[in-house]
Amino acid sequence: MATGKNDSKNEYNKTGGIKIDPGMFIFVAIFIYIIICIVMSMKSTSIKGYQVKVGSLSENRIYTGIAIREEIPVESEYSGYINFLMRDGERAGFNNLLFCIDETGKLADLIGKNPAGDNSLSDSELFSLRQEIQLFSKNFDDTSFAQSLTFEQKIGNELSQIENRRIIGEVNEISEGHSNDIIDYVRAKDSGIVTFYQDGFELKKADDLNKEDFDEEKYTRKETLNDDLVASGDFVYKYVKNEVWSIVILVPNKDVEAITNNDYVEVKFSKTLNSSWGKVRLVKELEKESIIELTFTNSMITFCKDRFVDIELMLDVDKGLKIPNSSIAQKDFFVVDKKFVTHGGNSSDYTVLREEDAAGSVKAVSVNIIKEEEDYYLIDSIALKYGDKLIMPNEAVSTLDNNTLVLGKTEKVIGVFNINKGYADFNRIDIKNSNDEYSIIDAYSAYGLRAYDYIALDASIVTDKDFVY
């Protein structure tokens, strides 16, 4: 038995080689492959993908518009010193007490001799005054001193009105024994929002406005202040009966279409940071600008004391496929006359005939069309190179320019790298609009992208036909 084992061993050795275990061979091959993949990944930059989706770009445009309301001015029926009993911008019901006229001017003296007991402000009064101060601070322009004067008058007027409302219940008692002192009480003739200023825009409509009306430097307004002396027939207050109002803006003609293409646009008010939807109407076209009216059915009371209103239009300028700007690249493509390109027959591919050698042999080469113009195609340069000579189909090989074309003329094309197939494939795009971060591209471009395609997020690290891993 021992002799048999030795003979078998010798017989194995006589075969002249070492027997390799197949399992060990597979393990070594896998190990080497893993090492190669690790080295390649360390030397290369990973290509991150981005899924293309339908979207839009919002383009926010800021304007200062003129507020137009149905304002009804009211003139005084009496002469004397006015004492308001209702706050500016407050809603008055029919027959509510608005103010009184002191025809002799002695009411102020009598009030001074009989001051109201509690001069503290209520929570609602403090809140209203605080809101006025905050809005003034937010919108204050230190180059316009007139704003400070107007604000001072407004706050003083409101404080006077608060005080007048407190003492009106005591007026009869105060004036008792002064029967010759005539005080006339004025009540609201209709319901509405009451304001105590005039500026000449009360009876104007959007169609009445011209470019000059938008010049804030030329704008003037006159406030009717507490204790002002008014004569019979003078303006004393005005009221607005309903919530329908509009803001009229002056727009450069290049921006008109983006606004008027919408029936309604979202408007953000800078004063409150709230938004509302305004109905769009093109009023008139001027030489370089146009007047557009935006009509609202709410928020009027918030701006009833303002003639000029700062707004921001939240416009969806364009809709299409939305891609990041970092995905956009440029690539050169050969310009090839359509007469040198064939399509159809036994294949749906586009092909060209390329001269292979001096003997005149030709080869049909499949090419990718990236863009089609009226007389020529833009052809991918992967299968072709500079200096290649193309032969016109069904023509003999010749040096005549009319049936040969030497590749050299190129045209830059804007596009992205499509990575759906696991490698970077350049796709042309047509950009409709863009901002600092994103672009909107046409969703229906021939040879272009489609929704839900994956593209390289950073085109700067990608070369055509790179593998994605």
Backbone torsions as a table, in degrees:
resi	resn	phi	psi	omega
1	MET	NA	-40.1	179.7
2	ALA	-64.8	-39.6	179.2
3	THR	-62.5	-38.1	179.2
4	GLY	-62.7	-40.6	-179.7
5	LYS	-65.3	-41.5	-178.5
6	ASN	-66.0	-39.2	179.1
7	ASP	-62.8	-40.6	-179.9
8	SER	-64.2	-40.5	-179.3
9	LYS	-65.3	-42.9	-179.8
10	ASN	-65.3	-37.1	179.7
11	GLU	-64.0	-37.7	178.9
12	TYR	-66.6	-41.2	-178.9
13	ASN	-67.2	-29.8	-179.3
14	LYS	-68.1	-15.4	178.5
15	THR	-68.0	-17.6	171.8
16	GLY	85.2	22.3	177.6
17	GLY	-160.8	169.2	179.2
18	ILE	-94.9	129.8	-179.8
19	LYS	-74.5	122.9	-176.8
20	ILE	-97.2	133.9	177.8
21	ASP	-76.0	121.8	-179.8
22	PRO	-58.8	-35.8	179.4
23	GLY	-62.4	-41.5	178.7
24	MET	-65.3	-37.2	179.8
25	PHE	-63.1	-43.5	179.4
26	ILE	-64.9	-40.6	179.6
27	PHE	-61.3	-45.0	-179.6
28	VAL	-64.0	-41.0	-179.6
29	ALA	-63.5	-43.3	179.0
30	ILE	-64.5	-40.6	-179.7
31	PHE	-62.2	-44.0	179.3
32	ILE	-64.0	-40.8	179.5
33	TYR	-62.0	-41.7	-180.0
34	ILE	-64.1	-42.3	178.9
35	ILE	-61.1	-43.5	179.9
36	ILE	-62.4	-43.4	-179.8
37	CYS	-63.0	-40.2	179.8
38	ILE	-64.3	-44.4	179.5
39	VAL	-62.7	-43.6	-179.7
40	MET	-64.4	-39.8	-179.3
41	SER	-68.2	-31.7	178.5
42	MET	-71.8	-29.1	-177.7
43	LYS	-89.2	-11.1	-174.9
44	SER	-121.0	163.0	177.4
45	THR	-99.3	131.8	-179.3
46	SER	-68.2	134.7	179.6
47	ILE	-90.7	113.3	179.5
48	LYS	-88.9	141.1	-177.4
49	GLY	-97.4	159.6	175.9
50	TYR	-138.5	128.2	-179.6
51	GLN	-85.6	125.3	-179.0
52	VAL	-75.7	131.2	178.9
53	LYS	-134.1	159.0	176.1
54	VAL	-72.3	135.1	-179.4
55	GLY	-159.9	-168.2	-179.9
56	SER	-147.3	161.5	175.6
57	LEU	-107.8	130.5	175.0
58	SER	-94.1	128.6	179.2
59	GLU	-120.0	110.6	-173.9
60	ASN	-91.6	120.5	179.5
61	ARG	-113.7	134.4	-176.2
62	ILE	-105.6	131.8	179.9
63	TYR	-137.5	156.6	168.2
64	THR	-109.6	114.8	-174.9
65	GLY	-108.9	166.2	177.7
66	ILE	-99.4	125.9	178.9
67	ALA	-81.6	124.6	179.3
68	ILE	-116.6	124.4	-179.6
69	ARG	-132.7	167.2	173.8
70	GLU	-84.9	85.2	-175.2
71	GLU	-98.8	127.7	-176.8
72	ILE	-111.5	107.6	-180.0
73	PRO	-73.1	147.9	178.2
74	VAL	-127.6	133.3	179.5
75	GLU	-99.5	154.6	-178.9
76	SER	-75.0	140.5	175.1
77	GLU	-93.0	-7.3	-176.1
78	TYR	-129.1	166.3	173.8
79	SER	-115.1	139.7	179.2
80	GLY	152.3	-164.7	-178.4
81	TYR	-94.5	128.5	-174.0
82	ILE	-89.4	139.1	176.5
83	ASN	-131.4	107.5	-176.1
84	PHE	-74.2	141.9	178.8
85	LEU	-118.5	2.4	179.2
86	MET	-134.3	144.6	-176.9
87	ARG	-74.9	149.0	175.8
88	ASP	-63.0	128.2	179.8
89	GLY	86.1	11.8	-179.7
90	GLU	-95.1	151.3	178.8
91	ARG	-82.8	129.5	178.7
92	ALA	-113.6	138.3	173.7
93	GLY	-89.9	165.9	178.9
94	PHE	-56.6	131.6	176.3
95	ASN	73.8	9.3	173.5
96	ASN	-68.2	146.9	179.3
97	LEU	-74.3	122.9	-176.7
98	LEU	-100.1	-50.2	-178.3
99	PHE	-161.9	171.5	174.0
100	CYS	-127.4	152.4	179.4
101	ILE	-111.4	121.3	177.5
102	ASP	-94.9	102.9	-173.0
103	GLU	-71.6	-25.4	-177.2
104	THR	-99.1	-16.3	179.7
105	GLY	81.0	9.6	-176.6
106	LYS	-94.7	-9.4	-177.1
107	LEU	-63.3	-39.6	-179.2
108	ALA	-63.0	-39.4	178.6
109	ASP	-65.6	-41.2	-180.0
110	LEU	-64.9	-39.7	178.6
111	ILE	-65.3	-38.8	179.4
112	GLY	-62.8	-31.5	179.0
113	LYS	-82.1	-16.0	-178.9
114	ASN	-129.5	65.6	-175.4
115	PRO	-64.1	151.2	176.9
116	ALA	-66.3	149.0	-173.5
117	GLY	-68.1	-53.2	-175.2
118	ASP	-104.0	114.2	-178.3
119	ASN	-99.0	6.5	-179.8
120	SER	-74.0	154.6	-179.2
121	LEU	-93.6	147.0	176.6
122	SER	-75.1	167.7	179.5
123	ASP	-59.9	-42.5	-179.0
124	SER	-66.8	-37.2	178.8
125	GLU	-68.4	-41.3	176.9
126	LEU	-63.7	-41.5	179.4
127	PHE	-61.9	-43.6	-179.2
128	SER	-63.4	-45.2	179.4
129	LEU	-66.4	-39.4	179.0
130	ARG	-63.0	-39.7	179.3
131	GLN	-64.2	-40.9	177.8
132	GLU	-62.0	-42.9	-178.8
133	ILE	-66.6	-41.3	179.8
134	GLN	-64.5	-42.6	178.5
135	LEU	-63.9	-39.5	178.1
136	PHE	-63.9	-44.2	-179.5
137	SER	-63.2	-38.6	-178.0
138	LYS	-67.2	-40.1	-173.6
139	ASN	-101.9	7.5	-175.0
140	PHE	-68.7	135.0	175.9
141	ASP	-114.4	113.3	-174.1
142	ASP	-70.1	-3.6	176.4
143	THR	-90.3	-7.1	-178.8
144	SER	-118.9	96.6	-178.9
145	PHE	-69.0	-24.3	-178.1
146	ALA	-61.7	-28.1	178.7
147	GLN	-61.9	-38.4	-179.2
148	SER	-65.0	-41.7	179.5
149	LEU	-64.8	-43.6	179.7
150	THR	-62.8	-42.3	179.4
151	PHE	-64.2	-42.0	179.3
152	GLU	-60.7	-43.4	178.6
153	GLN	-63.8	-41.0	-177.4
154	LYS	-64.7	-47.1	-179.6
155	ILE	-64.7	-43.0	178.2
156	GLY	-61.3	-39.3	179.0
157	ASN	-64.9	-42.4	-178.8
158	GLU	-66.6	-40.4	178.0
159	LEU	-63.5	-38.0	178.2
160	SER	-65.7	-39.6	179.8
161	GLN	-65.4	-39.8	177.7
162	ILE	-61.1	-44.2	-179.9
163	GLU	-66.0	-41.2	-179.4
164	ASN	-62.2	-38.8	179.9
165	ARG	-64.3	-32.7	-178.9
166	ARG	-70.5	-36.2	-173.2
167	ILE	-94.5	-7.6	-175.3
168	ILE	-62.0	-31.8	179.4
169	GLY	-68.1	-16.7	-177.7
170	GLU	-104.9	0.9	-175.6
171	VAL	-60.3	-43.9	-178.4
172	ASN	-60.6	-40.3	179.7
173	GLU	-68.7	-40.7	-179.4
174	ILE	-64.7	-41.2	-174.6
175	SER	-86.2	1.1	179.3
176	GLU	-63.7	131.7	-176.1
177	GLY	89.8	-0.5	177.1
178	HIS	-121.5	58.5	-174.2
179	SER	-64.0	-20.7	179.9
180	ASN	-82.7	-10.1	178.6
181	ASP	-87.1	113.1	-173.6
182	ILE	-93.7	125.0	175.8
183	ILE	-121.3	123.1	-179.1
184	ASP	-104.9	128.9	179.1
185	TYR	-98.8	130.5	-177.9
186	VAL	-112.2	128.2	-179.0
187	ARG	-113.5	156.5	-178.0
188	ALA	-66.4	131.8	179.0
189	LYS	-84.7	-12.2	178.1
190	ASP	-158.5	167.7	178.4
191	SER	-86.3	151.1	178.6
192	GLY	159.9	-179.7	177.3
193	ILE	-86.9	125.0	-173.9
194	VAL	-100.6	132.2	173.6
195	THR	-133.4	157.3	-171.3
196	PHE	-120.7	41.2	175.7
197	TYR	-137.6	158.8	175.2
198	GLN	-136.5	145.9	-177.8
199	ASP	-143.7	6.6	178.2
200	GLY	90.3	-5.0	179.6
201	PHE	-97.1	2.1	-171.6
202	GLU	-57.4	-41.0	-174.8
203	LEU	-104.2	8.5	-177.9
204	LYS	-85.1	147.5	172.7
205	LYS	-109.7	170.2	-179.9
206	ALA	-58.8	-37.1	-178.2
207	ASP	-69.4	-16.8	-179.8
208	ASP	-84.9	-10.9	-173.6
209	LEU	-81.2	147.8	175.2
210	ASN	-127.8	173.3	-177.1
211	LYS	-56.3	-38.1	-177.0
212	GLU	-62.9	-27.2	-178.6
213	ASP	-66.3	-19.2	-176.8
214	PHE	-88.2	-0.2	179.3
215	ASP	-82.2	103.4	-177.0
216	GLU	-67.3	-24.6	179.9
217	GLU	-65.7	-27.1	-178.4
218	LYS	-95.6	-0.9	-177.1
219	TYR	-77.0	134.9	175.9
220	THR	-133.4	150.1	175.6
221	ARG	-144.8	151.2	-179.8
222	LYS	-120.9	119.8	178.4
223	GLU	-87.2	137.8	169.1
224	THR	-87.8	111.3	-172.4
225	LEU	-100.5	158.1	176.6
226	ASN	-59.8	138.2	-178.9
227	ASP	73.7	7.3	173.8
228	ASP	-65.9	145.6	174.8
229	LEU	-87.7	120.1	180.0
230	VAL	-119.6	150.9	177.1
231	ALA	-108.8	159.5	177.2
232	SER	-58.2	127.5	-178.6
233	GLY	98.4	-9.3	176.8
234	ASP	-76.9	150.5	172.7
235	PHE	-64.6	134.6	176.1
236	VAL	-124.2	-36.6	177.9
237	TYR	-161.2	172.3	174.3
238	LYS	-142.6	160.0	178.7
239	TYR	-138.3	152.5	179.8
240	VAL	-113.3	125.5	-170.5
241	LYS	-86.0	-26.6	-175.2
242	ASN	-139.9	173.2	-174.9
243	GLU	-88.8	-1.8	178.8
244	VAL	-78.6	121.3	-179.7
245	TRP	-151.3	174.9	-178.4
246	SER	-147.4	158.4	172.0
247	ILE	-117.4	126.1	-177.5
248	VAL	-106.1	127.5	-176.3
249	ILE	-121.2	152.9	176.5
250	LEU	-103.6	119.1	-169.7
251	VAL	-121.7	133.1	172.8
252	PRO	-57.0	141.7	-174.7
253	ASN	-58.8	-28.1	-179.4
254	LYS	-68.4	-19.9	-178.5
255	ASP	-101.4	-4.2	-173.7
256	VAL	-63.0	-45.3	-175.2
257	GLU	-62.0	-39.2	-179.6
258	ALA	-61.5	-28.6	180.0
259	ILE	-88.7	-48.4	-174.3
260	THR	-74.4	-10.2	174.2
261	ASN	-69.8	-11.1	-179.7
262	ASN	-107.1	140.9	172.3
263	ASP	-73.0	-36.8	177.8
264	TYR	-134.2	146.6	174.1
265	VAL	-128.3	149.6	176.5
266	GLU	-80.9	128.7	-176.9
267	VAL	-118.1	126.2	176.4
268	LYS	-103.3	125.9	-178.7
269	PHE	-89.1	123.5	-177.7
270	SER	-65.1	-29.9	-176.5
271	LYS	-67.3	-40.3	-175.2
272	THR	-114.0	-14.3	-175.2
273	LEU	66.9	10.4	174.3
274	ASN	-88.5	162.1	-178.7
275	SER	-122.7	154.6	175.3
276	SER	-151.4	161.6	-178.9
277	TRP	-100.1	126.6	-179.6
278	GLY	-109.7	138.6	176.7
279	LYS	-78.4	131.5	-171.4
280	VAL	-93.9	134.0	173.6
281	ARG	-143.4	127.0	174.5
282	LEU	-78.9	115.9	-175.5
283	VAL	-82.7	-55.5	179.9
284	LYS	-160.2	153.0	177.1
285	GLU	-103.7	129.1	175.9
286	LEU	-102.9	-169.7	-174.6
287	GLU	-64.7	-49.4	-177.5
288	LYS	-118.8	-10.8	-176.5
289	GLU	-136.6	167.4	177.5
290	SER	-133.4	153.3	178.7
291	ILE	-101.9	125.4	-177.9
292	ILE	-122.8	137.1	179.1
293	GLU	-107.7	133.2	176.1
294	LEU	-115.7	115.6	-173.4
295	THR	-103.5	136.2	-177.9
296	PHE	-123.9	160.6	176.5
297	THR	-122.5	15.7	177.1
298	ASN	-151.7	173.8	175.6
299	SER	69.8	5.4	-177.3
300	MET	-60.4	-41.6	-175.5
301	ILE	-62.4	-29.4	179.7
302	THR	-64.7	-31.4	-175.0
303	PHE	-115.0	17.6	-174.9
304	CYS	-64.8	-23.0	179.7
305	LYS	-96.4	3.2	-178.4
306	ASP	-110.8	136.1	172.8
307	ARG	-97.4	-39.4	177.2
308	PHE	-104.3	129.1	-174.7
309	VAL	-126.6	126.1	177.3
310	ASP	-84.2	127.9	-178.2
311	ILE	-134.4	163.3	176.1
312	GLU	-131.3	124.0	179.7
313	LEU	-88.5	125.1	-179.6
314	MET	-96.6	90.9	-171.5
315	LEU	-103.1	131.0	165.9
316	ASP	-86.7	95.0	-171.3
317	VAL	-68.5	-47.4	-177.0
318	ASP	-141.3	148.1	175.8
319	LYS	-121.0	145.0	-179.6
320	GLY	170.9	-150.2	176.3
321	LEU	-85.1	128.1	-175.8
322	LYS	-102.5	122.6	-178.9
323	ILE	-131.4	152.1	176.0
324	PRO	-73.2	146.2	-179.8
325	ASN	-63.9	-25.1	179.5
326	SER	-65.9	-16.8	-179.2
327	SER	-84.4	-11.1	-171.9
328	ILE	-84.0	133.7	179.4
329	ALA	-134.8	172.4	175.2
330	GLN	-125.4	147.5	179.1
331	LYS	-148.0	144.7	178.2
332	ASP	-85.6	136.9	176.6
333	PHE	-128.4	147.1	179.6
334	PHE	-72.0	138.3	174.3
335	VAL	-91.1	116.4	-175.5
336	VAL	-126.5	124.2	176.5
337	ASP	-57.7	139.7	-176.2
338	LYS	-60.4	-23.1	-178.5
339	LYS	-67.3	-16.4	-178.4
340	PHE	-98.4	3.4	-176.5
341	VAL	-118.4	134.3	176.7
342	THR	-115.4	154.7	-177.8
343	HIS	-151.3	135.8	177.9
344	GLY	106.6	-148.2	-175.6
345	GLY	72.2	-130.1	-179.9
346	ASN	-83.8	-1.2	-177.3
347	SER	-141.7	152.7	176.7
348	SER	-89.4	0.1	-178.6
349	ASP	-75.8	156.7	169.2
350	TYR	-91.0	136.1	-178.2
351	THR	-134.7	155.5	172.0
352	VAL	-129.2	157.2	176.4
353	LEU	-99.9	120.1	-178.4
354	ARG	-109.8	132.9	176.6
355	GLU	-72.0	127.3	-174.1
356	GLU	-94.2	-33.8	-177.6
357	ASP	-153.3	176.7	-177.1
358	ALA	-67.3	-21.3	-179.6
359	ALA	-73.1	-10.5	176.1
360	GLY	97.1	8.9	177.3
361	SER	-69.8	145.6	-178.0
362	VAL	-126.7	160.2	179.6
363	LYS	-137.4	136.0	176.3
364	ALA	-80.9	123.0	-176.9
365	VAL	-117.2	126.5	175.3
366	SER	-75.0	136.6	-178.5
367	VAL	-130.9	158.1	177.1
368	ASN	-100.9	126.1	176.8
369	ILE	-88.8	122.8	-179.9
370	ILE	-98.5	-26.1	-179.1
371	LYS	-159.6	142.4	179.2
372	GLU	-117.0	126.2	173.4
373	GLU	-108.9	-176.4	-174.7
374	GLU	-64.1	-41.0	-174.3
375	ASP	-115.2	-7.9	-174.8
376	TYR	-149.0	164.1	173.4
377	TYR	-110.6	154.4	165.6
378	LEU	-101.7	120.3	-170.5
379	ILE	-114.7	138.1	179.1
380	ASP	-59.9	143.2	-175.2
381	SER	-92.5	4.0	-175.1
382	ILE	-65.0	-46.1	-177.6
383	ALA	-84.9	-9.5	-177.8
384	LEU	-124.9	165.8	178.1
385	LYS	-142.1	164.9	178.3
386	TYR	-57.4	136.2	177.6
387	GLY	92.7	-12.1	175.7
388	ASP	-60.6	141.6	178.8
389	LYS	-105.5	124.8	177.8
390	LEU	-99.8	144.2	-179.5
391	ILE	-109.5	135.6	177.5
392	MET	-69.2	130.9	-179.7
393	PRO	-54.9	143.7	177.3
394	ASN	65.1	19.6	176.6
395	GLU	-122.2	147.8	177.7
396	ALA	-71.8	151.6	178.2
397	VAL	-66.6	129.1	-176.5
398	SER	-154.9	162.3	176.0
399	THR	-89.4	0.1	179.1
400	LEU	-67.0	140.3	-176.3
401	ASP	-66.0	-23.3	-172.8
402	ASN	-78.3	-13.2	177.4
403	ASN	-129.3	11.5	171.8
404	THR	-133.6	156.0	179.5
405	LEU	-144.1	120.4	176.1
406	VAL	-91.9	121.6	-176.5
407	LEU	-68.0	132.0	179.5
408	GLY	-170.7	-36.2	-179.3
409	LYS	-77.5	129.8	-179.7
410	THR	-128.6	166.1	177.3
411	GLU	-142.0	134.9	-179.6
412	LYS	-76.3	139.5	179.5
413	VAL	-126.3	136.9	176.9
414	ILE	-89.5	134.7	-179.1
415	GLY	-164.2	-167.2	177.9
416	VAL	-136.0	166.1	178.2
417	PHE	-98.8	110.9	177.7
418	ASN	-78.5	129.8	-177.4
419	ILE	-118.9	23.6	-179.3
420	ASN	-58.4	-35.4	-172.3
421	LYS	-94.1	7.3	179.0
422	GLY	93.8	-2.1	175.0
423	TYR	-141.2	163.1	-175.6
424	ALA	-81.1	116.3	-179.7
425	ASP	-120.5	118.4	-174.9
426	PHE	-69.0	127.8	175.3
427	ASN	-120.1	133.1	178.1
428	ARG	-72.4	149.4	175.7
429	ILE	-133.4	152.6	172.7
430	ASP	-113.4	110.7	-177.2
431	ILE	-81.9	124.7	178.3
432	LYS	-91.0	-38.2	179.7
433	ASN	-164.0	161.1	-178.7
434	SER	-156.7	159.7	170.7
435	ASN	-129.0	-159.4	-175.2
436	ASP	-68.3	-24.5	-173.7
437	GLU	-113.9	-37.8	-172.5
438	TYR	-129.3	160.7	174.0
439	SER	-129.6	148.3	173.2
440	ILE	-103.6	126.1	-178.9
441	ILE	-117.5	156.9	-179.5
442	ASP	-65.3	129.5	-178.2
443	ALA	-81.9	-4.7	-172.9
444	TYR	-124.0	22.5	179.0
445	SER	-70.1	137.2	175.1
446	ALA	-65.2	138.9	-179.6
447	TYR	63.6	20.8	-174.7
448	GLY	-106.2	-162.5	-178.7
449	LEU	-81.9	164.4	173.1
450	ARG	-131.7	160.0	178.6
451	ALA	-58.5	140.0	177.2
452	TYR	77.6	5.1	168.3
453	ASP	-65.3	154.2	173.4
454	TYR	-104.6	133.2	179.8
455	ILE	-126.6	160.3	176.7
456	ALA	-69.2	129.0	-178.0
457	LEU	-68.7	-38.7	-179.6
458	ASP	-117.5	100.8	-176.5
459	ALA	-70.2	-19.5	-175.5
460	SER	-68.8	-18.7	-178.8
461	ILE	-105.3	9.7	-173.7
462	VAL	-114.3	139.0	171.2
463	THR	-116.7	145.6	-178.6
464	ASP	-52.4	133.5	177.9
465	LYS	75.9	10.7	172.3
466	ASP	-60.9	143.0	175.7
467	PHE	-83.4	145.2	179.0
468	VAL	-101.5	122.2	178.5
469	TYR	-149.9	NA	NA
